[in-house]
Amino acid sequence: MDPVIIVGAGPVGLTLALALARQEVPSVVLDEGPGKDEPRPARTVVLREDTAALLERLAGTALGEQGMRWTGFRSVRRKQVTGEITFDAADPAPLHIAQHVLTGALRAAIADEPLVKVAVDSRLDSMEQERSGVTAHTRGPGGTWWRGSYLVGCDGPRSTVRKLQDIRFPGRTAVERHAVAALRTELPWEREALLHRAPPWRQSGPSAGEVTARPLPHGVWRLDWLLPPGKDLVTPELLVARIRETLAGWTDGPTPPYDLLDTGVHTVHHRVARRWRAGRVFLAGDAAHLLGALGTQGLDEGLRDADNLAWKLAPAWHHGHHEALLDSYQTERRAVVAARLRAADQALPVLRGGGGLRHIVPGAARGHDALLTDGHLGRGPLGAPGAYADSPLAPGRLEGEIPVGTAPGAPVTDVRVTAEDGSFVRLRDRLGRGTLLVVLIAPGTGVWDRKHWVSAGVMPRLAAAVTALPHPAELLVAEEYPGAPAHSVLLVRPDGHLVTALSGVRPADLYTAAEAAVGGAVGRQAEAGSGVR
């Protein structure tokens, strides 16, 4: 079986390659660059809890040691603090990290992964698709033909893959523009991120805007200034003036010393591809969607694309083409991204439209600040991980289904579980292996050795039901789960989304849910005539 061809060696492409390798699927990553990313301190990413955990799991390293997890987030309007959040174990901080550091960690992991080959200086220029696979041609010093089972375009906003497949990419251009600077200095908020709207040292009107300050390790900060609409040139003199007045305004005195490390202009576009799948060709990341207004992070969604697609390509690669499972990638991911874009487009006129309701409705300004905070911190409709509520992989209503703290299709809560070898691990650590997870909620099991309860109560019956499932599954035991009563059973997808919660051990319901979660009987469909191995 030919490897999966991944076009693009950014964070999404590298993540997809590692996620496939974890499920024993080989891949070739076509990197149009030299295989090393230029350090750009002003080009950083903010990763939410789930995507940071995904990357740490795949890279095998603690990214928090190379980035910064904030202690808090503060929102200010003029001189008034409108909101303060302190992060803790119950409300984990996002991870702020330079993108070249992130890709460096992923490249280091790939260097030790025999199932991933990276072809540097290889730019895609043509491709052909047949029933049995995909052929791609690259130009460059090592220009050649590549043969793959599937091809995934992770090649950014100007995706060659998308253009070669003639897929439209409609949307809005230049929704927001920001001037960006990375500098080393001391600010009053040592490890806190700050969102400052209408700072008092700026004149009123469209140029009053807002500025964000996000800390990085070693005393480095990334500052972003919202620019007024238009295409006015951001000159070095203008940027230095913004830096000096902002630092002086925050320290209530003369401009403190600073070292300017990097600058740039970040333009946000909102677009979503009409199709994310064309036969054996898929789109992911910025090739499939662009978003990022109001503090949201497009990379988060790109990483979730990779996580969603990897576990669906794996059984198709190992057992044969499975249309229902592969089709669900576009259905699930496009719906989630489109909903986030709609939420941002609806909020933009309210938050960026000048006076609006805040001059009429008391407290409206504070509500606007809270909405922006949601975008920056990955919460609410602007930022929270999406749920696949209407997924074609949902099992439908089951007789034994019960409500728990997580809705079907939503990401599960990370709790401590007991694995089959008796070790205590986090639920999130068992994701991404291509297996379904069956979690029994059994209070008290955490204080007893596994040998004392593994053969007692409902465990033998549940273990037999798990063994009989139509897809490989791992049985885990948790003392508790939000909203789940004792002896309930959760079925979790390989990407961490809840399939269903059942009241007790119900083998028939569990089998039905598991079969639906993988798009039906994979083996039977593959044997029925796909002709692809």
N, C-alpha and C positions, 0 to 999 in steps of 0.2 A: 504494500500500500504506500502510495506517495505521501510525502509530508505535506502539511498545511503551509501554504505560502502566505507570509505576513508582509505586507508592503508598508514600510514605515517603522523607524526605530525610536520613536518617542516613547513616553511612559505607557501609553495604551498598547502599542505594538509589543513592547518588551514584556509588559504584564501578561498579555495574551499568550505569548510564547512560553512563559514560565507556568502559567495556569494549565496549558495543554500538556506540558512536560510532566506536570504532577499527576496527570492522568494517562501517562505513557503514550502520548501522541507527539511524534516528531514534527518539527517545523523549521522553515527557512525564513529568516528575517532579512528582507531586502532593505539595506540602509544606504540611502543616497549620499551620506556623508562619510567621513573618515573613520567612524567608529568611536569618536570621542566628542563630547559636547563642550563648547566654549563656555567658560565660567561667566555667568551674567548675574551678579548679585541682585539686580533689580527685577529679575524674572523668577518669581517665586510662586508657590502654590500653597493653598490651604486645604488640607485633607480632613474630611470628617472622620468620626470614630470608625465607621465601617470600612471606608476605603483605606485609611491608614493601617488598620488591622490586616486587610487583604494584602497590602504591599509588604508589610513586615512578615507575614506568613510565607509569602512567595520568595522574598529576598533573603529570608533567614537572618535578618539583622534588625536591631532595635533602631528604627529611624528617628525615634525621639532623641537619641543621642547626637544626631546629626542636624536636627532641626530644633524647633522651639515649641513646647506646649505651654500656652499662656496660663497664667494664674487667674486671669480675669479679663473681662471685657467691659468697657465703659463707654456709654454714649452721652454726648454733651451737645446742647444747643446754646449757642452764644457762650454764656458763662455758667449756664445751669446744667448740672448733671441730671439727665433724664432717665438714666437706667444704669445699674451696676450688676454684673453677674460674676460670681466667684465659682470657679470650676473645682470639682472634687470627684471622688470615685463614682458618685451617683450621677454626676453631670460632667463627663470628661471633656477636657479641652480639645479643640482641633489641633492639628499639627501643622505648623508653618515651616516650610522647608524650601531651599533654593532648588529650582527644577534640575539644574545640572548635577546637584548632589544626589537628588532622587534617581535620575537616570543612571548616574554612576553606580549606585548601589544595585540597581537592576542589571546593569551590564556585568558587574562583578559576579552576581549570582548566575547569570547565563554562561559566563566563562567556565564555570564548574558543572554545567549541565550538558551532558553528551547528546541529549535529544534536540538541542537547539543549535542551529548553524546560523551565524550572522555573516552576510555577504556585504562588505563595505564597498563604497563607491559604485553602487549598483542602483541605477535609476530606471524605474519601469518606463517602457515606451510603447509596449503593445502586449496584448494578451488574447488568447483564444480559449473558448470554453466548449467542451464536448460532454457527452453524457457520462463519461467515465472519469473526467478530471479537468484540470485547467493547465494551460501552458502559458508562461509569461516570458517576455524577453526584456532584458535589461541592457542599457548602454553604459559605457564607462570602460576603465582599463581592463576589467574582467567581464565585459559584456558577453552574455550568453543566454541560452534558453533554460528555463526552469520548468520542471513538471511537478504539479501538485494535485492533491486530492480536492482541496478547497483553496480559495484565496480570500484573504481579508484585507480590505483597504483601511489602514490606520495612518494614512498619509496626509492628514491635515486638511485645512480649509480649502486648499486648491487641489484637492485629491485627483490624481491622475486616474485612479481606479474608477472613481465616480464618473469622470468625464468619458473614459473609454466605454463605460456601460451606458452612457447617455442618460444618466439619472439627473433629474432637475433638482435644484437646491434653492428653493424660494425662501424669501424672508425679508428682513429689514437690515439695512446697512447703517453703520455708525450710530447705533442706538445710544451709546455713551462713549465719551473719550476721557481718558485720564492721563495727566502727566505723572510720571513715576520717578522716584529717586531712591537709591539705596545709599545710606550713609551711616557712619559710625559716630555716635554721639551719646550723651547722657540726657535722658528725659525723666520727668517726674514719675512716670509709671514704668518701673523697671521691667517687669515681665507681663504687663497688661497691654492688650490691644485697645485702641481708642478710635471711636467714630465721632468726629466733631463736625456738626452741621452749623452753617451760618456763623463761622467764627467772628468775634467782634472786631477784629482788626481788618476785616474785609468790608468793602462798601456793600450796601444792599443791592438787590437786583440779581440778574442771572449769573453774574460772576462771583456772587457770594459763595455759592456752592458748598462743598464739604471736603474734608480731608480725613483720611484714615492713616493711622500709624500702627504698624504691626511689627513686633519685635522678632529678631532672629538671634542666633547665638553670637557670642563675642561682641556684644554691644552694638550690633548692626540693626538698623530699622529700615523697613520699607515704608515710604510715604507715598500716598496717592492723592492727587488733587483732581476733583471733578472739574472738567473744563466746560465752558459754555458751548452751546451748539454752534456748529460751523467748522470751518477747516483752517482757522487761524494758525499760523506757524508758531510752534512752541520753541522759542529761541533759548540758547543757553543763558542769556541774561535774564529772561523772564523766569526761567526755572530757578536760578540762583536767588532771584528776588523772592520767589515764593518760599524757598527753603528758609531764608533768613527771617522773613516776617513771621513764618509759622513757628520756628523755634523760639524766636523772641516772644511771641504771643503766649506760648505754652509755659515759658519760664518766667514771665512777668519781668523781663529786664532786657539787657542787651543780648544779642544772638550768642549762644554758647558755642564753644569750639566744636567743629565737626569735620570729618573727612568724607568727601563725596566719592563714592565708589563706582556708581553706575547710574545712568539715567535712561529714560525711554518714554514713549507715548503708547499707551495701551488703548486700542480702539475695540469696542465691543460690538459685535454683530449678532443678530438673532436669525438663525436659519435652521431648517430641518429638511433633510433629503426626503423626496417623495417615496423612495423605496430604499430599504436597508439590505435587501436580499435580491439577487438576480441569479437564480439557479445555484451554482456552486460558489458564487461570489457574494461577499458580505461587506458592509461598511460598519466602521466603529469609530468612536471618538469624534474629533473635529471633522472628519470626512463625512460623518452622518449628521452632525448637529453643531451649531454654534450658539452659545448662550453665555451669560456672565454679567448682565446688568444687575444693579442693586446689591452688589456684594456676593452674588452667587458665583460658584466655581464650576466651570465647564469640565475640568479634568475629572472631578468626582463622577460625573455621569459617564465619561469615557471609560473610566476604570470599571464602573458597574456594567457597561457594555461588554467589556472583556470577560468579566466574571460570569455574566449570563451566557455569553456565546460559548465559552470554553467547555462548560459541562454538557452542552448540547452537541457540539462538534465531536466530543470524545466518543460517545456511544455510536454516532453515525460513522466515525472513522473505524472503530473496532468491529462493529457488527453489521454495518450496511446503512445505506441512505435511509433516512427517516423523515419524510416530508413534514409531518405534523410537528415534530419536535423542532426541526430547523425553522419552520415558518413562525413558531412561537417567539423566536428571538425578535423579529421585527415587530410583531404584534405587541409584545410586552414593553420592549424598550422604547419604541417610537411613541407609544401612548403616554408613558411616564414623562419623557422629555417634552412632548407637545403640551402636556398639562402644565409643566413648569414654565414653559415659554408663555403660555396664555396667562398664567398668574403674574408673571413679570410684566407683560404688556398691559395688563389691567391696572397694575400698581404704578407704572411709570407716570401716567398723567397726574395721578394724585400726589406722588412724591416729588416730581420734577416740574410740576406745572405752576410754579410761582406761589401765589397766595392760596388758592384752593379753599378747602373747608377750614383750615386751621384758624382763619380770621373770624369764622362764624361759629364753629362748634368748639366749646371749651374742651381742652384735653386732646384735640385732634392731632396737634403737633407731637405730643408724647406718643400717641398711637402710631404716627408715621415713623417715629424713631424706633419703636418696637418692631415694626414691620421690616425696617432696614436691618435691624439687629438679627432678625430671623434669617435674612439672606446671608449675612456675614457668617453666621454660626451654624448654618445648615439645619434650620428649624422651619416649621410651618410650611405653607404651600410654596414659598419661594426656595426653601433649601432642604427640607427633610427628604430622606430617601423615599423613593416612590414605592407604592404597593401595586402588585399585579392583581387587583381585585377582579378584573374581567378577563383574566388569562384563559386562553383555550386549554391550558393544562389544569385548570381547576376541576375538581371531581364532581361538582354539583352537590346537591343536598344529600347528606348521609344521615341515616337514622340515628346513629350514635354521636353525631357531631355536637360539640358544646362550645360556647363562647369562652375565650380566655383573654388575657390582657393584650394579645397580639391578634389583629384581624387576619383572616386568611388572605394570603398573598403579600402580607407585609413582612419586613425583616424581623427575625426573632430577636428577643432580648438575650444578651450574652450572660449565661449563668454558669456556675460550676457544675460539672457533671462527673460521674464515674464512668470511665471507659471499660471496655471488655476485659482489659488486663488488670483492672482494679485500681488504676492510677486516677488521680483527680486532675482534670484538665478543664479548660474553658470550652464551652460549647462552640465558640467561634473557631477554636483551634482545629476542630474536626471538619470544618467546611472545606470545599474545594477539592475533595478527593474523588469526586465523581459518584459517590455513594449517597443514597438517601440516609437520613438520620431519624431513628425512632427513639423518642425520649419518654421514658416512664417517669412520672412524678411520684416519688415514694419518700415521704417525710421520714427522717430517722436513719436512712441508709448511710448518711455521711459519717455517722459516729460508729458504725460497725464495719468490720472487715467484710469485703465482698463475699468471701466464702460462706459467711453465715446467712446471707439472704439470696444468693444467686439461684439457689434451688428451692426457694420457699415462695409461698403465696402465688401471685400471678406470673412470676418470672418465667417458669418453664413453658407455660402456654404462650406467653408473649414471644419468647425466644423462638419457639417453633413457628409462630406466625411470621416473624421477621425472616427466618430462613426460607420460607415459602414464597416470599414476595417476588414479583417479576423483574426486579432490578436489585442489584447489590445494595444492601443496607447495613448500617451499624446500629447496634442497640446500646443506648446510653441511659443512665439513671441520674435524675436530679432530685435533690431534696425539696426544691420549690421552684416555681415559675410564676411570674405575675399573673394573677387571676385564674390559675389552674388548680382545681381541687385535687386532693390525693387520689392516686391511682388513675389519673387521666393520662392519655398517651398522645404525644405530639408527633406529627410527621413533618419533617423539614427537608426542603430541597437542598441539593449540593451547594447552591449559592446563598443559603441562609434564609430563604423566604418560607413562611409557614404554609404548608399544604392544608392541613386540617388538625383539629384537636378532637379527640374521641373520649367518651366517658368509659373508661375501663378498656379491657382487652376485647376487641371486636375484630377477629381475623378477616371476616368478609369485607367489612368497611375499610380496614387497613389495606387490604389487597386492591380494592377498587380505587382508593385514593392514590396508592403508589403507581398503579397502572396509568391513571390519568396524568399524574405528575410527570411521567416520561413520555407523554404523547401517545399512549396506547402500548400495545405489545410490540416492542421494538423488534424482537427476533422474528415474530410472525410476519410483520410488515416487510422486513428486509428479505425474508425468504419468499415473499409473495410475488417478487418480480422486479425489484429495483435493479438487479443485475450488477450492483456496485459492491465491491469489497475493498 
